[in-house]
Each structure stands twice: as C-alpha cells, then as structure tokens.
C-alpha cells in the first residue's frame, strides 16, 4: 500500500516528499496511522551525518497514532488502539538493560538496519530511528509502541516520544535537580523548552534560559525561565552575576556544540552538575585542563534520551499534563503538514523556533 513520506535519499541531501510502498505488518509488527510527528533536531543530525544511519531512509522518530493492523503474535494492541511511538525500545537482555539502564540498550537501534519500505521504483528504504514517523503510516516492531497516556490528546502525545522524555529526564534523572536549586538551560529548542518546564516542576528557584536568538525569550519565559541571557562569550560571567557570583547548581546543555558545552560548564558553581543533552559532531572538541577539573569539583555527564525508561516515565509525564504542570502545547511553535518538513529543517538550521509538529 502506497503512503506519502519524507525520505532522506543520501546523507547531506534534502528530504524528498514522495510515495513509498509500505508492506503489511509481519510477525511481531504493528502498522500505525500517524496522527502527528515532532520535527526533532536529532532528525537533522541524521540527515547531515552527525549520527550515522543506513540510507536512503524515512526519518521521524517522535510520533503518535492509531494502530490499523497487527502481525502474527501481537496481542497487547489491536486495530483502533491509540499508541505513542518509542524509537529506542530496550531488549531487556543486554548488559545495560540488566543494570536497569534501558536508555543505553545495546540493541535498541537494531531495527534501523532493516528494510522498512520501498520507493515506487523498488529502492529499499530504512527506518531512520526505528519508527519512520515522517509518513502517513508506518510499520514498526510491537516493542516500539506504548499505550496512550490517559487524558492527553493524541496529537500532543507525539511530543512525549522524545522531546519531553529527554528534557524531563535530563532534569529529574541525570542532573537530579532538587527544590530550591538554580538551573541554567542552554538552547531553547523543543528539548530546551521541555527542560525549562521540567526545572520548574522540580522546584528550581531560578531558571536561566540561554540562546543565541532574542526572539526566543518569550517562549522561554512562558516555559518557566525566570531570566533570559543571550549567548555570548560573556555568558558564564552573566550567569554568575545572577547567582551571587557562584554559578548555577545545574547547567543543562541542549545544543551539542563545544562552545555551549564549555559555557555550561563554566556557568556551573563549584561542586555543581553539568549535563549534556545536545548531540554534537566528532569535530566539536571540548577541552579541560587537569587543574580546573580538580579545583572546581564539578560533575560533567552525558545524557541519552533523558536517562529515561519510556514505559515508566510516559505515564508519569501524562499525570503532569493532566494536572496542568506540563504544557505540551507550549513546546510547539508551529503546526505543519508533511510537505513542510524540509522548510522546518531549514528553520532548525537557522536557529528559529522551538518544535514544529507535523499533523496528519
């Protein structure tokens, strides 16, 4: 059956909106009609080669929709079931899973190497991050679908699959922000906006948003920022001035650039925590000298998928949404159609907006 999709024909090439031939679900698979998909910076990282995946591929990894068919052996969902897509399903058997660190599952992305669909001329296509959500419909492994969060509109629930899990987890699981602490968030995109809201939920006393764009201040403050700083070489000094010359207790970097990682580190107080969420390329080299590591006593840590367990955390996030503590609509700067995804990519490259949401 043919459906429209956004296809990455080669690394560095522009996305093409085209028809693809999607197979019926095989054993252990589920076919989903998408309600919405978020346009995430990680998709851009796939397209430019920062993160390597087999191509050509159908991108999109943050979505929600309704099951239209199931393959043999699938019993936990049925046609008509609403689901949220989980692009990183844990296998439950590898070393990381045995340690309870399911976000580091060694086998989570095995599905990206499989043939997902074909173009109308027969060219094999891969699912960029397992779920190929930039399409009217997709076929995924049954482990890639989660029950719908009660009380959350399905279109909004699409954001729970990546941006919100990552931002919430960065604050609550990685940095472990405590009530009364001060937090700086570098980068006010979709994940950054989710991080700001999560810092507010955690009870942070001061939340400083940092970005290169002055146009994002209103978005940042609506998400919970108490202060807004335009990124520059003086950013760490400005943040220390806002925090009694100490620096913040926690910095969360959501950009993935060496300069912003270094600035986040320098903005953190002695003994504080710096968490890096942003995905940068290998050319982004960050340097530290041995003396400063000793003297400042800071913790610098990476953060994969918010160090989250989607099965555990999506219901928790849904509760925050129902109780009004988490506003998913505030993360969306524009609602677009499938054909508008290439333009959304251009906007991300230009540093515009927070998160575009593709509504089918």
C-alpha positions as CSV (number, residue, x, y, z in Angstrom):
1,X,0.0,0.0,0.0
2,X,1.4,3.4,-1.0
3,X,1.7,6.3,1.5
4,X,3.4,9.6,1.4
5,X,6.6,10.0,3.4
6,X,9.7,12.3,3.9
7,X,12.6,10.3,2.5
8,X,16.3,11.1,3.0
9,X,17.9,9.8,-0.2
10,X,21.5,10.3,0.9
11,X,23.5,11.9,3.7
12,X,23.5,15.7,3.2
13,X,20.8,15.6,0.6
14,X,17.5,17.5,1.0
15,X,14.4,15.5,2.1
16,X,12.0,14.4,-0.6
17,X,8.3,14.1,0.0
18,X,7.3,11.1,-2.1
19,X,5.2,8.0,-2.2
20,X,6.5,4.8,-0.7
21,X,5.3,1.2,-0.7
22,X,4.7,0.1,2.9
23,X,4.3,-3.7,3.5
24,X,1.7,-5.3,5.7
25,X,2.9,-6.0,9.2
26,X,4.8,-9.2,9.6
27,X,5.1,-11.3,12.8
28,X,5.7,-9.1,15.8
29,X,4.9,-5.9,13.9
30,X,2.3,-3.2,14.1
31,X,1.1,-0.8,11.4
32,X,0.2,2.7,12.7
33,X,-1.6,5.6,11.0
34,X,0.2,8.7,12.3
35,X,-1.8,11.5,14.0
36,X,1.3,13.7,14.5
37,X,5.1,13.7,14.5
38,X,7.5,16.1,16.0
39,X,10.4,17.5,14.0
40,X,13.4,17.0,16.2
41,X,17.0,18.2,15.9
42,X,18.1,14.6,16.0
43,X,16.4,14.1,12.6
44,X,18.6,16.9,11.3
45,X,21.6,15.1,12.9
46,X,20.7,12.0,10.9
47,X,20.3,13.9,7.7
48,X,23.7,15.6,7.9
49,X,25.6,12.6,9.1
50,X,26.3,13.6,12.7
51,X,24.5,10.4,13.6
52,X,25.1,7.6,11.1
53,X,22.2,5.5,9.9
54,X,21.7,3.4,6.7
55,X,20.2,5.4,3.8
56,X,18.0,6.0,2.0
57,X,15.7,6.3,5.0
58,X,12.4,7.5,6.2
59,X,13.1,9.9,9.1
60,X,11.0,10.9,12.0
61,X,11.2,9.3,15.5
62,X,8.7,11.3,17.6
63,X,5.1,10.4,16.9
64,X,1.8,9.1,17.9
65,X,-1.1,7.5,16.0
66,X,-3.6,4.7,15.8
67,X,-3.0,1.0,15.1
68,X,-4.6,-0.1,11.8
69,X,-3.2,-3.7,11.6
70,X,-1.1,-6.1,13.6
71,X,1.0,-9.0,12.6
72,X,1.1,-12.5,14.0
73,X,1.8,-12.8,17.7
74,X,0.9,-9.2,18.6
75,X,-1.6,-9.3,21.4
76,X,-1.1,-6.1,23.5
77,X,-2.5,-3.8,20.9
78,X,-5.2,-4.2,18.2
79,X,-6.6,-2.2,15.3
80,X,-8.1,1.0,16.7
81,X,-5.7,1.2,19.7
82,X,-4.0,4.7,20.1
83,X,-0.2,4.5,20.7
84,X,2.9,6.6,21.3
85,X,5.9,5.6,19.3
86,X,9.1,4.6,21.2
87,X,12.1,4.9,18.9
88,X,14.5,3.2,21.4
89,X,12.9,0.0,22.7
90,X,15.0,-1.9,25.1
91,X,15.8,-5.5,24.6
92,X,15.8,-6.4,28.3
93,X,18.7,-8.8,27.9
94,X,21.9,-6.8,27.2
95,X,24.3,-5.7,29.8
96,X,22.8,-2.2,30.1
97,X,19.3,-3.5,30.4
98,X,20.4,-5.9,33.1
99,X,21.7,-2.9,35.0
100,X,18.4,-1.2,34.6
101,X,19.9,1.4,32.2
102,X,17.5,0.8,29.4
103,X,18.3,4.1,27.7
104,X,21.7,2.6,26.9
105,X,20.3,-0.6,25.4
106,X,22.9,-2.1,23.0
107,X,20.2,-3.4,20.7
108,X,17.8,-0.5,20.8
109,X,18.6,0.6,17.2
110,X,19.0,-2.7,15.5
111,X,15.8,-2.1,13.6
112,X,17.3,0.9,11.8
113,X,19.3,-1.5,9.6
114,X,16.2,-3.4,8.4
115,X,14.4,-2.7,5.2
116,X,11.3,-0.7,6.2
117,X,9.6,0.0,2.9
118,X,10.5,0.7,-0.8
119,X,10.2,3.6,-3.2
120,X,7.8,3.2,-6.1
121,X,10.8,2.2,-8.2
122,X,11.7,-0.6,-5.8
123,X,14.6,1.1,-3.9
124,X,14.9,-0.3,-0.3
125,X,14.3,2.2,2.5
126,X,15.4,2.0,6.1
127,X,13.6,3.5,9.2
128,X,15.9,6.3,10.4
129,X,15.4,5.7,14.1
130,X,13.3,2.6,14.0
131,X,9.9,4.1,13.7
132,X,9.9,6.2,10.4
133,X,7.3,8.7,11.7
134,X,7.6,11.2,8.8
135,X,5.0,9.3,6.9
136,X,1.2,9.0,6.8
137,X,1.6,5.4,8.1
138,X,4.4,3.3,9.4
139,X,5.2,-0.3,10.3
140,X,7.2,-0.9,13.5
141,X,8.1,-3.6,15.9
142,X,5.5,-4.2,18.5
143,X,8.0,-3.1,21.2
144,X,8.1,0.4,19.6
145,X,4.5,1.2,20.6
146,X,3.4,2.3,24.1
147,X,-0.1,2.6,25.5
148,X,-1.6,6.1,25.0
149,X,-1.4,8.3,28.1
150,X,-4.8,8.8,29.5
151,X,-6.2,12.3,29.3
152,X,-3.6,13.6,26.7
153,X,-4.8,14.4,23.2
154,X,-3.1,12.0,20.7
155,X,-1.6,14.8,18.6
156,X,0.0,16.3,21.7
157,X,1.1,12.9,22.9
158,X,3.5,12.7,20.0
159,X,5.9,15.0,21.8
160,X,6.2,12.6,24.7
161,X,8.2,10.2,22.5
162,X,11.4,12.3,22.5
163,X,11.5,16.0,23.4
164,X,9.6,15.8,26.7
165,X,11.2,12.5,27.8
166,X,14.6,13.9,27.1
167,X,14.1,17.3,28.8
168,X,12.3,15.8,31.8
169,X,14.8,13.1,32.2
170,X,17.8,15.4,32.0
171,X,16.4,17.4,35.0
172,X,15.0,14.5,37.1
173,X,17.1,11.5,36.2
174,X,20.5,12.9,35.1
175,X,21.0,16.2,36.9
176,X,18.6,15.3,39.7
177,X,17.6,18.9,40.3
178,X,16.4,19.5,43.9
179,X,13.8,22.0,45.0
180,X,15.4,25.4,45.6
181,X,18.4,24.8,43.3
182,X,19.3,27.1,40.4
183,X,19.4,25.9,36.8
184,X,20.7,27.2,33.5
185,X,19.4,25.7,30.2
186,X,21.4,26.3,27.1
187,X,19.4,26.1,23.9
188,X,15.7,27.0,23.7
189,X,14.5,24.4,21.1
190,X,11.9,21.7,21.7
191,X,14.1,19.8,24.2
192,X,15.2,23.1,25.9
193,X,11.6,24.2,26.4
194,X,10.8,20.8,27.9
195,X,13.8,21.1,30.2
196,X,12.7,24.6,31.3
197,X,9.3,23.3,32.3
198,X,10.8,20.3,34.0
199,X,13.1,22.5,36.1
200,X,10.0,24.5,37.2
201,X,8.3,21.2,38.1
202,X,11.3,20.2,40.1
203,X,11.0,23.4,42.1
204,X,14.1,25.2,40.9
205,X,14.3,28.7,42.5
206,X,15.9,30.4,39.5
207,X,15.8,29.1,35.9
208,X,18.1,30.9,33.4
209,X,17.5,30.3,29.7
210,X,20.4,30.9,27.3
211,X,20.1,31.1,23.5
212,X,21.5,33.0,20.5
213,X,18.1,34.3,19.5
214,X,16.4,37.2,21.2
215,X,13.1,36.1,19.7
216,X,13.0,33.0,21.9
217,X,12.8,34.9,25.2
218,X,9.0,35.0,25.2
219,X,8.9,31.2,24.6
220,X,11.5,30.6,27.3
221,X,9.7,32.7,30.0
222,X,6.4,31.0,29.2
223,X,8.1,27.7,29.8
224,X,9.3,28.7,33.2
225,X,12.5,30.8,32.7
226,X,13.0,33.5,35.3
227,X,15.9,35.0,33.4
228,X,17.0,35.1,29.8
229,X,20.6,35.5,28.6
230,X,21.7,36.0,25.0
231,X,24.5,33.6,24.3
232,X,27.9,35.3,24.0
233,X,31.5,34.9,25.3
234,X,30.3,36.6,28.5
235,X,27.5,34.2,29.2
236,X,29.2,32.4,32.2
237,X,30.0,35.8,33.7
238,X,26.4,37.0,33.3
239,X,25.1,33.8,34.9
240,X,27.4,34.1,37.9
241,X,26.2,37.7,38.3
242,X,22.7,36.4,38.5
243,X,23.6,33.9,41.2
244,X,25.6,35.8,43.7
245,X,28.9,35.1,41.8
246,X,28.6,31.4,42.5
247,X,27.2,30.0,39.3
248,X,24.1,27.8,39.0
249,X,23.8,24.4,40.8
250,X,22.9,22.7,37.5
251,X,23.5,23.5,33.8
252,X,21.8,21.5,31.1
253,X,23.2,21.9,27.6
254,X,20.7,21.2,24.8
255,X,22.7,22.3,21.7
256,X,25.6,19.9,21.2
257,X,28.3,22.5,20.4
258,X,31.7,22.7,22.0
259,X,31.3,26.4,22.8
260,X,28.0,25.9,24.6
261,X,29.2,22.8,26.5
262,X,32.2,24.8,27.7
263,X,29.9,27.8,28.6
264,X,27.5,25.5,30.5
265,X,30.5,24.0,32.4
266,X,31.9,27.5,33.3
267,X,28.4,28.7,34.4
268,X,28.1,25.9,37.0
269,X,29.1,26.6,40.6
270,X,32.0,24.8,42.3
271,X,30.7,21.3,43.1
272,X,27.7,21.7,40.7
273,X,26.4,19.4,37.9
274,X,26.6,19.9,34.1
275,X,24.5,17.7,32.0
276,X,25.0,17.5,28.2
277,X,21.9,16.6,26.2
278,X,22.8,18.1,22.8
279,X,24.1,15.8,20.1
280,X,27.3,17.2,18.6
281,X,29.6,16.0,15.8
282,X,33.0,14.5,16.4
283,X,34.6,17.7,15.2
284,X,33.2,19.5,18.3
285,X,36.1,19.1,20.6
286,X,35.8,20.3,24.3
287,X,38.9,20.7,26.3
288,X,39.6,20.9,30.1
289,X,42.8,21.2,32.0
290,X,43.6,18.9,34.9
291,X,43.8,21.7,37.5
292,X,40.3,23.1,36.8
293,X,38.8,19.6,37.0
294,X,40.3,19.2,40.4
295,X,39.6,22.8,41.6
296,X,36.0,23.2,40.5
297,X,34.9,19.7,41.6
298,X,32.1,19.8,39.1
299,X,30.4,16.7,37.6
300,X,30.1,16.6,33.8
301,X,27.8,13.9,32.4
302,X,26.2,12.9,29.2
303,X,22.5,12.2,29.0
304,X,21.0,9.7,26.5
305,X,17.2,10.0,25.9
306,X,17.0,11.7,29.3
307,X,18.2,8.6,31.0
308,X,14.5,7.6,30.8
309,X,12.5,4.4,30.7
310,X,9.6,5.3,28.4
311,X,7.3,2.6,29.9
312,X,7.8,4.1,33.4
313,X,8.1,7.8,32.5
314,X,5.3,8.4,29.9
315,X,2.5,7.7,32.4
316,X,4.3,10.0,34.9
317,X,4.5,12.8,32.3
318,X,0.9,12.3,31.4
319,X,0.0,12.9,35.1
320,X,1.9,16.2,35.0
321,X,0.0,17.2,31.8
322,X,-3.4,16.3,33.4
323,X,-2.6,18.3,36.5
324,X,-1.5,21.3,34.5
325,X,2.2,21.3,35.5
326,X,3.4,20.4,32.0
327,X,2.0,22.2,28.9
328,X,2.8,20.3,25.7
329,X,1.3,23.0,23.5
330,X,3.9,25.4,24.8
331,X,6.6,23.3,23.1
332,X,5.1,23.7,19.7
333,X,5.9,26.8,17.7
334,X,4.1,25.8,14.5
335,X,1.8,23.0,13.2
336,X,2.7,21.9,9.7
337,X,1.9,19.4,7.0
338,X,4.1,16.6,5.8
339,X,5.2,18.7,2.8
340,X,6.5,21.4,5.1
341,X,9.1,19.2,6.8
342,X,12.0,20.4,4.6
343,X,11.3,24.0,5.5
344,X,11.2,23.1,9.2
345,X,14.7,21.6,8.8
346,X,15.8,24.9,7.3
347,X,14.4,26.8,10.3
348,X,16.2,24.5,12.7
349,X,19.5,25.2,10.9
350,X,18.8,28.9,11.2
351,X,18.1,28.5,15.0
352,X,14.4,29.5,14.7
353,X,11.5,28.4,16.9
354,X,11.1,25.6,19.3
355,X,9.4,22.5,17.8
356,X,7.4,22.0,14.6
357,X,4.7,19.4,14.9
358,X,3.6,17.6,11.7
359,X,-0.2,17.0,11.9
360,X,-1.6,14.4,9.5
